[in-house]
Each structure stands twice: as structure tokens, then as C-alpha cells.
Amino acid sequence: MALKATIFKADISITDMDRNYYNDHNLTIARHPSENDERMMLRIIAFIVNASERLEFTKGLSDDEVPDLWQKAYSDEIELWVELGQPSEQRIKKGCNQSQQMLIYSYADNSFNEWWKKEHNKLATRKNLTVYTLPETLSSTLANLVQRSMQIQVTIQDAQIWLTIESGGISESLEIQIDRA
């Protein structure tokens, strides 16, 4: 019997002063059986940073043909392709060729550093690709806050992100710096 996805709910209130974007999102997140809490929270952070009315989660790990998140134009053209972790060169080529802009989000851990040393020269030729990293220590902090139902308040200003996550009666405030690799 195949394992089923676990469903999470996140009510996110975003105040992004850098982009003049102010909106609430009620997300239903299906976590694939092979996905851990750290990766799921990285998906949520990627959503928050790029939030728009048309940004959406895809089947992700369940479908090799689509990214983790994407934003499509009304004409069905892919405007934004978002991958997590350290995607293969073929995956990056596909994302860059099929979209106007491709973003990669990863935790800056040892595996990322090795991947980056190996790939960064090839990636520099992709003009519509940007790679962002989050501190490795943030992954466990975010994972510890995961609950089936979460309330997240976000303020973004001057490229700084302030999160307040309320889950299971616990409220945790974090400041996040996302760096360009």
C-alpha cells in the first residue's frame, strides 16, 4: 500500500514592504511521504518571499515534470519556476528554458557547498537563474515549529524577513536573512 501525503494548513499574513505586497494566504500543503519538515518549511519560505495571487504549489516530489512552486501567466506561460535543494543540471536547464525566471532555494549546509563548488560556473551562464540560501541552523528551528495547523505573520523590509509562527500554542519569532549564492 502506498503512503499518502500528510496535509498541513498554514494561514499566512504577508506584509512585504519591499514589493508593496500585502495579502493573506490560506494554504493547504500536501507533504509527500518522502519530504521532511525542513524541506516543507523551505517551500513555505519560498512561497512567502515570492508570494502573489498566482504563485502555487505543484505536485513537486510526486511529479518530475513540474517544479516545487510556479507562477503562471493567464496565457499559461510559466513566469516563475522555483526549485528547492540542489537540482540536477538537466532540471535547471529545463526550468530556465521553460520559464521567464528560475529560482533555487537551499539551506547553506555542507551538501549545498559541495554542489555549489561543482555547479556554480555552469550556473553563471543562466541569465534567468538566481540561487538563494538560508542559514543551515534555520532548518531545525523551522522544523521544530511544524504543526498540522500554523499561523504565520510575515514582515519583509529591506530584504530582511521577520516571521512569527504560532503553532500548537507556541509562538516563535524569527529574523531570516536570505542570501544570494
ZAZA-546996 format. One record per residue (C-alpha): x, y, z. Coordinates in Angstrom, 3 decimals, always signed. Layout:
px;py;pz
X;Y;Z
...
END
This chain:
px;py;pz
+0.000;+0.000;+0.000
+1.389;+3.408;-0.986
+1.792;+6.035;+1.697
-0.394;+9.116;+1.350
+0.595;+12.738;+1.683
+0.130;+14.430;+5.051
-1.979;+17.583;+4.897
-0.929;+20.791;+6.664
-2.718;+24.132;+6.863
-0.916;+27.459;+7.060
-2.657;+30.804;+7.426
-0.062;+33.336;+6.316
-0.367;+37.101;+6.604
+2.272;+38.835;+4.489
+3.374;+42.452;+4.753
+6.089;+42.859;+2.109
+7.137;+46.491;+2.091
+9.907;+45.838;-0.437
+7.382;+44.782;-3.102
+4.306;+46.645;-1.758
+2.555;+43.304;-1.393
+0.052;+42.917;+1.451
-2.120;+39.831;+1.496
-3.352;+36.841;+3.459
-2.965;+33.311;+2.117
-4.721;+30.233;+3.456
-2.532;+27.405;+2.218
-3.191;+23.697;+2.161
+0.127;+21.914;+1.899
+0.414;+18.256;+0.971
+3.685;+16.896;+2.360
+4.908;+13.946;+0.302
+5.829;+10.871;+2.418
+9.492;+11.296;+1.451
+9.563;+15.009;+2.356
+10.785;+16.070;+5.800
+9.700;+19.070;+7.880
+12.803;+21.081;+6.922
+12.025;+20.817;+3.210
+8.345;+21.593;+3.691
+9.202;+24.743;+5.649
+11.677;+25.742;+2.922
+8.763;+25.505;+0.458
+6.730;+27.793;+2.700
+9.603;+30.310;+2.949
+9.994;+30.270;-0.857
+6.252;+30.900;-1.150
+6.404;+33.801;+1.312
+9.326;+35.522;-0.423
+7.682;+35.273;-3.866
+4.023;+35.471;-2.825
+1.498;+36.546;-5.413
-2.066;+35.690;-6.291
-0.916;+33.233;-8.979
+2.014;+31.560;-7.177
+1.107;+27.989;-6.323
+2.498;+24.736;-5.007
+2.721;+21.956;-7.584
+2.848;+18.199;-7.173
+6.578;+18.691;-6.526
+8.191;+15.423;-5.443
+5.274;+13.458;-6.895
+5.869;+14.724;-10.451
+9.282;+15.118;-12.084
+7.848;+17.362;-14.800
+6.998;+20.325;-12.561
+8.901;+22.466;-10.032
+8.115;+22.782;-6.330
+6.312;+26.079;-6.923
+5.415;+28.026;-10.006
+3.650;+31.098;-11.155
+1.887;+31.028;-14.483
+0.585;+33.897;-16.573
-3.051;+33.901;-17.613
-1.824;+32.619;-21.004
-0.400;+29.526;-19.165
+3.204;+30.650;-19.765
+5.469;+29.894;-16.775
+6.665;+33.189;-15.311
+8.442;+31.772;-12.254
+9.894;+28.288;-11.655
+11.027;+27.568;-8.070
+13.156;+24.548;-7.113
+14.446;+23.535;-3.689
+17.736;+21.957;-2.681
+20.372;+21.103;-5.246
+18.649;+20.274;-8.538
+20.459;+18.494;-11.342
+21.896;+20.350;-14.303
+19.139;+18.890;-16.512
+16.471;+20.137;-14.109
+17.994;+23.621;-14.062
+18.201;+23.674;-17.848
+14.546;+22.661;-18.073
+13.436;+25.316;-15.573
+15.433;+28.091;-17.221
+14.240;+27.146;-20.714
+10.569;+26.836;-19.785
+10.202;+29.924;-17.597
+10.955;+33.618;-17.586
+12.738;+33.313;-14.241
+14.028;+30.368;-12.206
+14.850;+30.477;-8.500
+16.573;+27.875;-6.346
+16.251;+27.928;-2.546
+18.504;+25.799;-0.353
+19.881;+25.605;+3.152
+23.581;+26.551;+3.181
+24.829;+23.218;+4.533
+27.810;+21.073;+3.526
+25.944;+19.318;+0.714
+24.935;+22.684;-0.769
+28.509;+23.966;-0.522
+29.829;+20.922;-2.386
+27.086;+21.205;-5.031
+27.776;+24.925;-5.445
+31.534;+24.398;-5.917
+30.801;+21.881;-8.631
+27.990;+23.752;-10.420
+28.431;+27.497;-9.961
+30.474;+28.099;-13.141
+27.834;+26.382;-15.282
+25.011;+28.140;-13.457
+26.541;+31.575;-14.005
+25.736;+31.280;-17.726
+21.992;+31.102;-16.980
+20.823;+34.714;-17.021
+17.334;+33.966;-15.694
+18.548;+31.887;-12.713
+19.041;+33.070;-9.134
+20.171;+30.847;-6.247
+19.310;+31.772;-2.657
+20.492;+30.188;+0.574
+19.173;+30.199;+4.096
+21.328;+29.529;+7.171
+21.669;+25.815;+7.915
+20.732;+26.396;+11.562
+17.363;+27.756;+10.475
+16.247;+24.364;+9.119
+15.966;+22.699;+12.524
+14.412;+25.788;+14.116
+11.677;+25.882;+11.465
+11.169;+22.108;+11.588
+10.578;+22.250;+15.347
+7.676;+24.663;+14.787
+5.791;+22.451;+12.329
+2.236;+21.592;+13.317
-0.692;+20.441;+11.204
-2.165;+23.934;+11.563
+0.061;+27.027;+11.661
-0.497;+30.780;+11.783
+2.380;+32.746;+10.272
+2.798;+36.528;+10.369
+5.429;+37.887;+7.980
+7.011;+41.296;+7.579
+9.581;+41.898;+4.863
+11.521;+45.146;+4.708
+14.952;+45.995;+3.297
+15.499;+42.323;+2.344
+15.007;+41.241;+5.981
+12.249;+38.795;+6.879
+10.578;+38.673;+10.270
+8.381;+35.652;+10.951
+6.126;+34.931;+13.857
+4.893;+31.362;+13.772
+2.107;+30.258;+16.083
+1.632;+26.531;+16.244
+0.376;+24.253;+18.978
+0.037;+27.166;+21.421
+3.679;+28.186;+20.936
+4.653;+31.483;+19.334
+8.176;+31.873;+17.957
+9.598;+34.982;+16.291
+12.497;+34.671;+13.868
+14.550;+37.014;+11.762
+15.661;+35.468;+8.486
+18.331;+36.617;+6.095
+18.207;+35.011;+2.665
+21.497;+35.294;+0.842
+22.182;+35.174;-2.841
+24.688;+32.407;-3.569
END
